[in-house]
Amino acid sequence: MKNQSTTKDPVYYQEAGKLAEMIRTKEISSVEVVQAHLDRIAEVNPKVNGIVTLMSEQALKSADLADKAVRNGDQLGPLHGVPFSIKDVIDTAGIATKRGSKIFENYIPEKDATAVSRMKNAGAIPLIKSNVPEFSTHLESDNLVTGRSNNPWNLNYTPGGSSGGEAAVIAAGFSPIGLGSDVAISLRGPAAFTGIAALKATHGRVPYTGHFPQALSRFWHIGAMARTVRDVALGYSIINGADGIDGYSIFAKDAAPAIFRIPGKKMRVGWSTNLAYGKTDPEIAAAVEATAKQLETLGYEVEQVRLPFMENEDALDSYFNLIYGELVPYMEQFTKGRESELHVTGKNLINYPLLKANDYAKALTNIEKLKSSFANYFLNYDVLLCPVNPMTATEHGLINEKDFTANQVMAATAPFNMTGLPALSVPARISSKGLPINIQLVSRWFDEATILELGDKIQTGSEAYGLHPVL
């Protein structure tokens, strides 16, 4: 690992916002920025294997046009000339979106996903389509098309899933900012495994248009990922707002109040480390507690809380049964007759038993109860501080029903997909094994501003700030 000031970082480890500023002021050209990332990719990606498609030629052409716009004094977007990466289940016009599957290996979308279009309109340049598990439905990023992605902090470890490739390419310096997605953990978990930041905003804040699968869009979230909370906030400011297509994305930019607290009242933070099944790694619990003390020092009202409703394994069972129970019939249209081409992840998915009507009704009831419980919690607190994962990144293949069950791994993240609450994964420290530890901040619906503000303070004041993997 390497600890250095961000101002002294090489180009490929600069923040996206900083790069945009450097390009605007002609301190560096967009072509130089893109080429620096391409050189980094050529050197390191053979070890990490986080890239499905590299758009090097198109990116360099776009960078040249971006530099001409700077010279001409044109109006520039907030990410003008800055490369970005895209999880390979998010559509890119004219560029293959393989979805981690041989079934979609040759699929080329005609249109960009809304989030991609908005990043491009902000001046950002698509550079990478990043690796995913087949159909984006597993906790590790491995498939029969691209193979297995490795964690830049330790190549024998997983970067997680399903946005594992995206997290890996950002952590390794291949991309300064990117787009991932999350139905239970897939933004925040991989971010925690690789020591970057990621935001799952309030459901509906960011349009889901152009993401696969279309099923379960009431729980899926597209979100920004970057090495700093500042860049995540910048990405979120670009991609949020209704697009007139996604029926869940009905809020115009800043249409809802950002902060619901009573003016003049101190922000109240409740914290807990016992939100995951099994035993939470003591170092992760210590990171949460240390963050609570950090916030207390900054003048916030901080209190340890116990949330029994977050420890309801039955609710999580119901949620995962609902997810897979709905995906199975949806996926049949693509997989029928092609089962032999599936990775073990895809085979497990299509063989998942369908839900009975009573189980489906039970799942929906549990979700409504959880929403009510959190509505009550946020009458008394402004933020919940808790773990992301119960453990740091694991060796490849350990996330399974024997070593770490899905319920254990996602117990502290899936409830916020079930309820649609905004949740932010923030780098906090490095473990004794040299692996990143993140904490999670959750706020009431539509209050992304609060957790982004807190997240930035936590990250910039943490011992992990400025640390990068050395490869």
C-alpha positions, 0 to 999 in steps of 0.5 A: 500500500502507498500513503501519499498526498492526493496532489502528489499522486500520479495522474491515474490516481488523481480525483475526477474533479481534480482532473476536470479542473486541470484539463479546464485550466490547461495544466494537462490535456485530456489526451494525456489523462486518457493515455496515462490511464491506458498506460496504467491499464496495460501495465496492471490489468493483466493482474487484476482482470477487471476490464471486459471492453477497453474503448481506447481508440474511441476514448483518445479521439474523444479526448482530442475533441475535448482538448479542442473544445478547451482551446476554443473556449467552449462551455465545458461540463463538470467532467469535461475530458475525464475518462470513466468506467461502466459496469458491463450490465449498463448499456453503451450505444454501439459498444458490447454489453456482455452482462457476464454471459456467453448468451449476451457476448455479442449484444450491442445496445442501440442506446446509452443507459440514461446514467451513461448519457448523462455522464457523457453530456457532462463531458466524461469519456467512456473508457472501460466496460468492467467485469461482472458475475453472470447476469450481475447476480453473485457476490464475486465477479467471475464468468465464462466470458472474461474470467475472474477479477482480482482485488488490487489490494491482494490478487488472491482475494475477490473484489466482490460483486456484482460491481466487483470489476468496477470497484477493482478498476477504480481502486487500481487506477484504471478509471477515476470514476464510474457507474455501478449498480446495487440490488442488495450489496453490489455498490457498497460491498465491492467498494468496501472490499477495494477501499473506494467510495460508492453511493446507493441513493434513495431509490428512484433518484437515479434512473434505472433505464438501460440496465439489465435485468429489467426485472426487479427495478423497484429494488435496483439502484445505479450509482456512482463509484470513485476513490473519494466521497467528493467524486461520488457526490460529483457523479451523483449530482450528474446522474440523478433526476427523472428521465421520463422513462423509468417509472420509479424515477419521478423526482427532478433534480433537487425536487425533494428537500435535501435535509429534514433536520430542524434548523439549529438542532445538532445532527444525531447519529446512531451507530451499531456494529451488530447488524450482520449475522454471525460475528462481525470482524473485530477490526470492522467493529472497531472501525465503526466505533472509531468513526463514531468517536470521530463524529462526536469530536466533530460536534455531532450527537452520537449514540450507540443503538440496538436495532432488532429489526435489522437482525431479522434473518427471516426478512432477509430470507424473504427478500432473497427468495423474492429476488431470485423467485422473480428473476427465474421466470424473467431469465427463462426467455434468454436461457431456455435451450442454452443452459449449457452455456451458463456459468455456475452462477447462471445455472444456480439462478435458473434452478432456484425454486419459484416462490409460492404465493404465501411466501411472496406475500410474506416477503412483501409484508416483511419489506413493509414492516422494515420500512415502517421500522426505519421511518420510526428510527429516523424520527429520532436520528438523522444518520445510521452508522454501521458496517458494510460487510461483516468481514474484509475481502476474502480469498476467491471462492470463500463466499458460499453457503459453507464459509460466508452465507449470502445472508451474513455478507449482505445483512447490513446492506440489503435492508436499504435496498428493501426500503430504498433508503440512501446508503454510502460506503466510505473508506475508513482504515486498513486492516492488520492484513493490509485490506481496506475497511469501509463504514456505511452511512444511512440517512432518511429518504432523499437526504443524500446531502447529509451522508455525503457531507459526513462521508467526506469528513470521515474519509479525509480525516481517516487513516486510509485517506490517500492510500492506494494498492501497489501493483 
